[in-house]
Amino acid sequence: MGLLDTILNANGGQSVRKLSDQFNLDEGQTKSALEQLVPALAGGMKRNAQSDDGLNGLLEALRRGGHERYLEQPELMQREETVNDGNNILGHLFGSKDVSRNVAQRASEKTGIESGLLKKMLPMIAAMAMGGMKKEATNSSGGGLGGLLGGLLGGSKPVRTTKKESGGFLGSFLDADGDGSIADDLFGMAKKFF
């Protein structure tokens, strides 16, 4: 399952419904917004993980952040602390508010949803995306930091893959050089982390 599907299906779709209600959108509009914004966030995560500090920060945030709570407890989406957490995530992923504005503007052009509204949604979606990544990693490997790294490795799936069998979102996310193998990329990342 990919990151977008993890978010859309979390808690039987309750997180998406909560987001829809909060911004007075129908579920189709919210899904459309997620389809545009989640890949941009995933791209930011991938770029961020290319540096030693970025990878360390991402792994630490996934290990300690508790972001999965945003998918498991949709009522948290209305809290100010969720927005603050999401803004911190956006700061790490994109580096500046200008990038966030541009992401919202591009998504607005594709969805027809006003960019100001998408900018307000973006921190919450960032928090949900981190929760989705943590769920993906944990579900594929059994939890803990070792489990998290195992999830990033793709669990028991082969490390040499085609694009269609790349270990889902995390496999494609970590194949930094695009050679179809995440082994070389992960060993380099893990070596830097430890």
Order of alpha helices (4+ residues) and beta strands (2+ residues): alpha-alpha-alpha-alpha-alpha-alpha-alpha-alpha-alpha-alpha-alpha
